[in-house]
Amino acid sequence: MDAARKILERLEKRGYKIIEREKVRGESGIEHTFDAVILGPQGKRIAVTILERLGFEHVIPLLAFRNDHRMPHIVFAKEIEVGVEKILKNSNIVVIHLKDLSVAYDHPELREEQVLEKVLKLLEDTT
């Protein structure tokens, strides 16, 4: 999705490293693959999943990773099935709804900046 890629590119311009199609081994030994992993200062990492539509069928795999590895996780989605975001938020998975980013604003970069700041804050708060 263009909006998620734009945000990742802006993070790169700010000095963060973005590794696409990154594999992460969990405590169970299972290897999980993500659309990207954001590497921040002092080795902080955030897993990134990018979906057109986030539905209940994604909940179990996302929660399984969250249980298998304590890495923070951001899910970018264009559409979100009602109720899914609340379940994931209760498990400390950040869901960013990209629908608003595609709306024609006078200054769309302002909305992108809000999302970027949210991601940066998550990186800073990660231990």
C-alpha positions in Angstrom: 0.0 0.0 0.0 1.3 3.4 -1.0 0.5 5.2 2.3 2.3 2.6 4.5 5.3 2.6 2.1 5.4 6.4 2.2 5.5 6.4 6.0 8.3 3.8 6.0 10.3 5.9 3.5 9.9 8.9 5.7 11.2 6.9 8.6 14.3 6.0 6.5 14.9 9.6 5.7 14.9 10.3 9.5 17.7 7.7 9.9 15.7 4.6 10.8 16.6 1.4 8.9 13.7 -0.5 7.2 14.3 -4.2 6.5 11.6 -5.5 4.1 10.4 -9.1 4.3 12.3 -9.7 7.5 12.2 -13.0 9.3 12.1 -13.1 13.1 12.5 -16.2 15.2 10.2 -16.4 18.2 10.9 -18.0 21.5 9.2 -21.2 20.3 11.7 -21.4 17.4 9.1 -20.6 14.8 10.2 -18.2 12.2 7.7 -15.3 11.5 7.9 -13.2 8.3 6.9 -9.5 8.3 6.4 -7.0 5.6 9.0 -4.9 7.3 10.9 -4.4 10.5 11.8 -0.9 11.6 15.2 -0.6 13.4 15.5 2.3 15.6 18.2 3.7 17.9 20.0 1.3 20.2 18.7 -1.7 18.3 15.0 -1.1 19.0 12.8 -3.0 16.6 9.2 -2.9 15.5 7.5 -5.5 13.3 5.3 -4.2 10.6 2.4 -5.9 8.8 0.7 -4.2 5.9 -2.8 -5.4 4.9 -5.5 -4.2 2.5 -8.1 -5.5 4.9 -7.6 -6.5 8.6 -10.2 -9.0 9.6 -10.8 -11.6 12.4 -8.9 -14.2 10.3 -5.7 -12.2 11.1 -6.2 -12.0 14.9 -4.9 -15.5 15.8 -1.7 -15.2 13.8 -1.0 -11.7 15.1 -1.6 -12.7 18.7 0.4 -15.9 18.2 3.4 -13.8 17.2 2.8 -11.4 20.1 2.8 -14.3 22.5 5.9 -15.9 20.9 8.0 -12.7 20.7 7.8 -9.5 22.7 8.7 -7.2 19.8 6.2 -4.3 19.4 4.0 -4.7 16.3 2.3 -2.2 14.0 -0.4 -3.2 11.6 -1.2 -0.8 8.7 -4.6 -1.5 7.1 -6.8 0.2 4.6 -10.0 -1.5 5.9 -10.6 -2.9 9.4 -13.4 -5.2 10.3 -15.4 -3.9 13.3 -14.1 -5.2 16.6 -10.7 -6.4 15.4 -8.8 -3.2 16.3 -10.0 -3.4 19.9 -8.9 -7.0 20.3 -5.4 -6.2 19.0 -5.1 -2.9 20.9 -5.7 -4.9 24.1 -2.7 -7.0 23.2 -0.5 -3.9 22.6 -0.6 -4.2 18.8 -0.8 -0.8 17.2 -3.3 -0.6 14.4 -3.0 2.3 12.0 -6.0 2.8 9.7 -4.8 4.0 6.3 -8.2 4.9 5.0 -7.8 8.5 6.2 -4.4 8.9 4.5 -6.0 8.3 1.1 -8.6 11.1 1.6 -7.9 14.2 -0.4 -7.0 16.9 2.1 -5.6 20.3 1.3 -2.4 19.1 3.1 -2.3 15.3 3.2 1.2 15.4 4.5 -0.2 16.7 7.8 -2.1 13.4 8.4 1.0 11.4 7.3 3.0 13.4 9.8 0.6 12.4 12.6 1.0 8.8 11.8 4.8 9.2 11.5 4.9 10.8 15.0 2.8 7.9 16.4 5.3 5.4 15.0 8.3 7.5 16.2 6.8 7.6 19.7 6.4 3.9 19.7 10.0 3.5 18.7 11.1 5.8 21.5 8.9 4.0 24.1 10.2 0.6 23.1 12.7 -0.9 25.5 
